[in-house]
Amino acid sequence: MVLPRKDLPDVGEFVVATVKEIFDYGAYVTLDEYGDFKAYLPWSEASSKWIKDLHEVMYEGEKIVVKVIRVDRRKGEVDVSLKRVSEGDKRRKMMWWKRFLRGAKIVENVAKQMGWDIQEAYRDVVWRLEDQYGEPLTALEEAVSKGGDVLVKAGVPEKWVKPLLEEALKHVKPKRVSIRRIILLRSLERDGVSRIKKVLEELEKEISSLGLKSRVYTAGSPRYIVEVEAKDYKTAESVLDKALEKSLKIAGELGVEARVESARS
């Protein structure tokens, strides 16, 4: 179970809930983010349309998004509304909650593996990453792509950084971007096909020497497409531009007419 950051939600907050009991006068739900705290959903707050039965808009065990409309901290009571939640509100909250759970689970796994306290895991890692990135998964994705400094800058203690990166790599696919250029190659020489092939081979070889993978294919002679993939656009563009510059020189030496037809496609 996710550790709640505070005892009760605030009025106006959207929360993920699980429908537990449905009655003629309303329903009781538990708030997933608040240790399954029990909240009341009045009949009048179930739907903006007329309904005969609450089962028309919810069922026991269903995950829903509700809006907090009343909080009595002295009595420990919370009322929520379903009808005041738009489809956009529901979609955004559910997406956030799923990502939060994934990120928190990675941190919990590290805590269990290392024998560290779960409360410490939330205090020193989960909630700090949430403060900086909105939820922990986004921070872990950034760390996988850019390195442990992302976590350090967010205030995560040094002892967590290496094990977090190792665990995140098991669950998070590093972000990759792909860009492409269209290059036009022409030769009127009898061995023109071989010369063009040589230019393309040298292009792929140069990209590989700069540390990236590439794919070169024809878009219909004399146009050829070269694609590269990298962790960010800046790296991809830099490598591809350098490789193309060298390839254009080689093309000139081989008597092949060459030019980049499209900067990006």
Long-range contacts (C-beta under 8 A, 24 or more apart in sequence): 1-35, 1-36, 2-32, 2-33, 2-100, 2-101, 2-104, 3-35, 3-118, 3-119, 3-122, 3-126, 4-33, 4-34, 4-35, 4-37, 5-122, 5-127, 6-34, 7-34, 7-37, 7-73, 8-34, 8-37, 8-71, 8-73, 8-76, 8-78, 9-33, 9-34, 9-68, 9-71, 9-78, 10-68, 10-71, 11-68, 11-69, 11-70, 11-71, 12-67, 12-68, 13-67, 13-68, 14-65, 14-66, 14-67, 14-68, 14-85, 14-89, 14-93, 15-65, 15-66, 15-67, 15-68, 15-80, 15-93, 16-63, 16-64, 16-65, 16-93, 16-94, 16-97, 17-63, 17-64, 17-65, 17-66, 17-80, 18-61, 18-62, 18-63, 18-64, 19-58, 19-59, 19-60, 19-61, 19-62, 19-64, 20-60, 21-60, 22-54, 22-55, 22-58, 22-59, 22-60, 23-54, 26-54, 27-54, 27-58, 29-64, 29-66, 29-80, 31-78, 31-80, 32-63, 32-97, 33-97, 37-78, 39-66, 39-68, 39-78, 39-79, 39-80, 40-77, 40-78, 40-79, 40-80, 41-66, 41-79, 41-80, 41-81, 41-82, 42-79, 42-81, 45-69, 45-79, 45-80, 45-81, 45-82, 45-83, 45-84, 46-82, 46-83, 47-82, 47-83, 48-83, 57-82, 58-82, 63-94, 64-90, 65-89, 65-90, 65-93, 65-94, 96-134, 96-135, 99-135, 99-137, 99-138, 100-130, 100-135, 100-136, 100-137, 102-137, 102-171, 103-129, 103-135, 103-136, 103-137, 103-138, 103-139, 103-140, 104-136, 105-171, 106-136, 106-137, 106-140, 106-164, 106-167, 106-168, 106-171, 106-172, 107-136, 107-164, 109-167, 110-160, 110-163, 110-164, 110-167, 113-163, 113-167, 114-163, 124-155, 124-156, 124-157, 124-160, 125-156, 125-157, 125-160, 125-164, 128-154, 128-155, 128-156, 129-154, 129-156, 137-172, 140-164, 140-168, 140-172, 141-168, 141-172, 141-175, 143-168, 144-168, 144-169, 144-172, 144-174, 144-175, 145-174, 145-175, 145-231, 145-232, 146-231, 174-231, 175-231, 176-229, 176-230, 176-231, 177-229, 177-230, 177-231, 177-232, 177-233, 177-236, 178-227, 178-228, 178-229, 178-236, 179-227, 179-228, 179-233, 179-236, 179-237, 179-240, 179-264, 180-225, 180-226, 180-227, 180-228, 180-264, 180-265, 181-225, 181-226, 181-240, 181-244, 181-260, 181-262, 181-263, 181-264, 181-265, 182-219, 182-223, 182-224, 182-225, 182-260, 182-261, 182-262, 182-265, 183-223, 183-224, 183-225, 183-226, 183-244, 183-247, 183-258, 183-259, 183-260, 183-261, 184-222, 184-223, 184-224, 184-257, 184-258, 184-259, 184-260, 184-261, 185-222, 185-224, 185-251, 185-256, 185-257, 185-258, 186-222, 186-256, 186-257, 186-258, 187-254, 187-255, 187-256, 187-257, 189-255, 192-256, 195-254, 195-255, 195-256, 196-222, 196-256, 198-250, 198-254, 199-247, 199-250, 199-251, 199-254, 199-256, 199-258, 200-224, 200-226, 200-247, 202-246, 202-247, 202-250, 203-243, 203-244, 203-246, 203-247, 206-242, 206-243, 206-246, 206-247, 207-239, 207-240, 207-243, 210-239, 210-242, 210-243, 211-239, 212-236, 212-239, 214-243, 223-261, 225-265
